[in-house]
Amino acid sequence: MVDYKDVINALSKLGGDPAQAYELFGQRGYEAWQIVKERRVKKYIFKPSGKTQWIVVGKCKEHILYPVVGYCHCDDFFFQVMEGKALACQHLVAQKLAVSLNMYDTIEEDDNLFATLIEEWKKFKQGTER
């Protein structure tokens, strides 16, 4: 099992260069760059609390990210990253790239929608994991 510090360390080496993402993370880096180019990285800011939630919009569902601790809600994270078979999932790499390049959307919502949105983001939808 991987330590979250290993994930954070791997992501800390990534700047805003898509080629570097591919070099460090292989196919996951390439997929991350596609996600960033398609502007599927979202930063939700809830008001008035200021709580922030990162989401990557997948092709079949949304992925909840906690980049501060190097965690993603996706299957790849559970089956590959947690088992030490990968350094990070494409969603965490995409979020890091998006922040470095300022290529993400910021969405402001009321605090009273937080619980509803979290439940919606957690829902599993059939199909490919991207």
C-alpha positions as CSV (number, residue, x, y, z in Angstrom):
1,M,0.0,0.0,0.0
2,V,1.3,3.5,-0.9
3,D,1.8,6.3,1.6
4,Y,0.0,9.5,0.6
5,K,3.4,11.3,1.0
6,D,4.7,9.3,-2.0
7,V,1.8,10.6,-4.1
8,I,2.4,14.2,-3.0
9,N,6.2,13.8,-3.6
10,A,5.6,12.5,-7.1
11,L,3.1,15.3,-7.9
12,S,5.5,17.9,-6.5
13,K,8.0,17.2,-9.2
14,L,5.4,18.2,-11.9
15,G,5.4,21.8,-13.1
16,G,3.3,23.2,-15.9
17,D,4.9,21.3,-18.7
18,P,2.6,18.7,-20.4
19,A,5.7,16.9,-21.8
20,Q,7.0,16.6,-18.2
21,A,3.7,15.1,-17.2
22,Y,4.1,12.4,-19.8
23,E,7.8,11.8,-18.9
24,L,6.9,11.4,-15.2
25,F,3.6,9.6,-15.4
26,G,3.5,8.0,-18.9
27,Q,0.1,7.4,-20.3
28,R,-1.5,8.9,-17.2
29,G,0.4,12.2,-17.9
30,Y,-0.9,12.2,-21.5
31,E,-4.5,11.6,-20.4
32,A,-4.1,14.3,-17.8
33,W,-3.1,16.8,-20.4
34,Q,-6.2,15.9,-22.5
35,I,-8.3,16.5,-19.4
36,V,-6.7,19.9,-18.9
37,K,-7.0,20.9,-22.6
38,E,-10.7,20.0,-22.4
39,R,-11.1,22.2,-19.2
40,R,-12.5,19.3,-17.2
41,V,-10.8,20.4,-14.0
42,K,-13.2,22.3,-11.7
43,K,-12.6,24.2,-8.5
44,Y,-15.8,24.6,-6.5
45,I,-15.8,27.3,-3.9
46,F,-18.6,27.3,-1.4
47,K,-19.9,30.5,0.1
48,P,-19.9,31.9,2.6
49,S,-17.6,29.3,4.2
50,G,-14.9,29.4,1.5
51,K,-14.7,25.6,1.5
52,T,-13.0,24.3,-1.7
53,Q,-13.7,21.1,-3.5
54,W,-11.7,19.9,-6.6
55,I,-13.5,17.9,-9.2
56,V,-12.4,16.3,-12.5
57,V,-15.2,15.7,-14.9
58,G,-14.8,12.3,-16.4
59,K,-16.6,10.8,-19.4
60,C,-18.9,8.8,-17.2
61,K,-18.8,10.5,-13.7
62,E,-17.1,13.2,-11.7
63,H,-14.0,12.4,-9.6
64,I,-13.6,14.0,-6.2
65,L,-10.0,15.0,-5.5
66,Y,-8.2,16.0,-2.3
67,P,-4.9,17.2,-3.7
68,V,-3.5,18.3,-0.4
69,V,-3.3,14.7,0.7
70,G,-2.9,13.2,-2.8
71,Y,-6.3,11.4,-3.0
72,C,-8.7,10.8,-5.8
73,H,-12.1,9.0,-5.7
74,C,-11.4,7.1,-8.9
75,D,-11.0,3.3,-9.5
76,D,-7.4,3.8,-10.8
77,F,-6.4,5.4,-7.5
78,F,-7.8,2.5,-5.6
79,F,-6.6,-0.3,-7.8
80,Q,-3.3,1.1,-9.0
81,V,-2.0,3.9,-6.8
82,M,-3.0,2.4,-3.5
83,E,-1.3,-0.9,-4.5
84,G,1.9,1.0,-5.5
85,K,1.6,0.1,-9.2
86,A,1.3,3.8,-10.2
87,L,2.5,7.1,-8.7
88,A,-0.7,9.0,-9.2
89,C,-3.9,8.8,-11.2
90,Q,-4.5,10.9,-14.3
91,H,-7.0,13.1,-12.3
92,L,-4.5,14.2,-9.7
93,V,-1.9,14.8,-12.4
94,A,-4.5,16.9,-14.4
95,Q,-5.4,19.0,-11.3
96,K,-1.7,19.7,-10.7
97,L,-1.2,20.7,-14.3
98,A,-4.3,22.8,-14.4
99,V,-3.3,24.8,-11.3
100,S,0.2,25.3,-12.7
101,L,-1.2,26.5,-16.0
102,N,-4.2,28.3,-14.6
103,M,-6.4,26.2,-16.9
104,Y,-9.3,25.2,-14.6
105,D,-12.8,26.6,-14.1
106,T,-13.9,28.1,-10.8
107,I,-17.5,27.6,-9.8
108,E,-19.0,29.3,-6.8
109,E,-21.9,27.6,-5.0
110,D,-23.9,28.2,-1.8
111,D,-22.8,26.2,1.3
112,N,-26.2,24.6,1.5
113,L,-25.5,22.8,-1.8
114,F,-22.3,21.1,-0.6
115,A,-23.8,17.9,0.8
116,T,-26.1,17.5,-2.3
117,L,-23.2,18.0,-4.7
118,I,-20.9,15.6,-2.8
119,E,-23.6,12.9,-3.0
120,E,-24.1,13.5,-6.7
121,W,-20.3,13.4,-7.4
122,K,-20.1,10.1,-5.5
123,K,-22.7,8.3,-7.7
124,F,-21.4,5.6,-9.8
125,K,-22.3,5.7,-13.5
126,Q,-21.8,2.8,-15.8
127,G,-19.1,3.0,-18.4
128,T,-15.4,3.8,-18.8
129,E,-13.5,5.2,-15.9
130,R,-12.2,8.3,-17.6
